[in-house]
Amino acid sequence: MKNFLPLAYFQNQFISIEKAQVSIATHALHYGTAALGGLRGVLNPQNPSEILLFRLDRHCQRLSNSAKYLNYDLPADKIEHIITDFVLKNRPQTSFYLRPLVYTSSLGIAPRLHQIEQDFLVYGLAIADDLYPEGISCRFSSWYRQEDRSCPLKGKTSASYITSALAKTEAVESGFDEAILLNSQGKVAEASAANIFIVRNETLITPSCNQDILEGITRDSIMSIAQDLGIKTEARAVDKSELLIADEVFVCGTALKITSVNRIENYRLPDNKTITNQLKKQFTAATENKAPQYQDWITIIKLSTNQQM
Ligand SMILES: Cc1ncc(COP(=O)(O)O)c(C=O)c1O
């Protein structure tokens, strides 16, 4: 378990990650009745005794909303408090990824969300700053993104990730890095665990929130940054054919940050990635608390004094 942070939050307490174990009869394990979060923490490049968390409030609110689909009342401020405590207790020494999870924790069978217990856990692991520094190749998935009418896509529910997993493995096993999923209408939705943007004629375009996407927090941040940089933005339905002739394509998410797409199936995208690079630069500055206009997006956790600003 060398990449994990030493302590986990599990069943209302902090214990060593090795001891945080669930039973084989755990309800969520059988039915996917869980919802997850995912956020990055970095050491403040200006002061390594401070940890910077990006858009903690938005992550906690999304997880609290996701918990509602599980019939679980878990206020965002409670999640925020536990995550802050988690960081203070673990004192990370490198960039890390935090995985909070809410799940039905009763032992037993029958898919349901009533008359069942829930638990909230958090663990963390070290993560590289850039997962694909050279960019990625993508293929269209033969699996379609679920529809909101059959799965609550405004939440980050675990059950929806079967499609992501199928799509990712199909892509990798056929020689690509990542999958692009269309929605049931045949419009572009997103990548397996990231949102997608294209640039056409100097306009930044991304599928709108009614296209069965996950409402990504990175996506939202990029839209704001682009608007502040004076880049024209559009959130709308995106056709598959637009991707193949786009000037630039990138995927984005907490884990992938902004990752350029170099090739989609047999279509090579242009090497010039002016807008992507401009956004990457400003996004990195925002996450490292070097862009004063995005200071509100950063929670600073001071390890030395055990205080949060
Ligand atoms: C399916 C899916 N879409 C999009 C995203 C990007 O969301 P965020 O920017 O909030 O990390 C993720 C992130 O995990 C995801 O799993």
The ligand as an SDF file (V2000), in Angstrom:
LIG
                    3D

 16 16  0  0  0  0  0  0  0  0999 V2000
  -17.3310   10.5700  -15.9380 C   0  0  0  0  0  0  0  0  0  0  0  0
  -16.5650   11.8040  -15.5890 C   0  0  0  0  0  0  0  0  0  0  0  0
  -16.7480   12.9200  -16.3100 N   0  0  0  0  0  0  0  0  0  0  0  0
  -16.0820   14.0630  -16.0270 C   0  0  0  0  0  0  0  0  0  0  0  0
  -15.1800   14.1240  -14.9890 C   0  0  0  0  0  0  0  0  0  0  0  0
  -14.4750   15.4190  -14.6640 C   0  0  0  0  0  0  0  0  0  0  0  0
  -14.9960   15.9530  -13.4940 O   0  0  0  0  0  0  0  0  0  0  0  0
  -14.1400   16.8720  -12.5150 P   0  0  0  0  0  0  0  0  0  0  0  0
  -13.5710   17.9630  -13.3430 O   0  0  0  0  0  0  0  0  0  0  0  0
  -15.1240   17.3750  -11.5450 O   0  0  0  0  0  0  0  0  0  0  0  0
  -13.0820   16.0290  -11.9310 O   0  0  0  0  0  0  0  0  0  0  0  0
  -14.9530   12.9780  -14.2120 C   0  0  0  0  0  0  0  0  0  0  0  0
  -13.9960   13.0250  -13.0940 C   0  0  0  0  0  0  0  0  0  0  0  0
  -13.7440   12.0880  -12.4140 O   0  0  0  0  0  0  0  0  0  0  0  0
  -15.6590   11.8020  -14.5120 C   0  0  0  0  0  0  0  0  0  0  0  0
  -15.4610   10.6890  -13.8010 O   0  0  0  0  0  0  0  0  0  0  0  0
  1  2  1  0
  2  3  1  0
  2 15  2  0
  3  4  2  0
  4  5  1  0
  5  6  1  0
  5 12  2  0
  6  7  1  0
  7  8  1  0
  8  9  2  0
  8 10  1  0
  8 11  1  0
 12 13  1  0
 12 15  1  0
 13 14  2  0
 15 16  1  0
M  END
$$$$
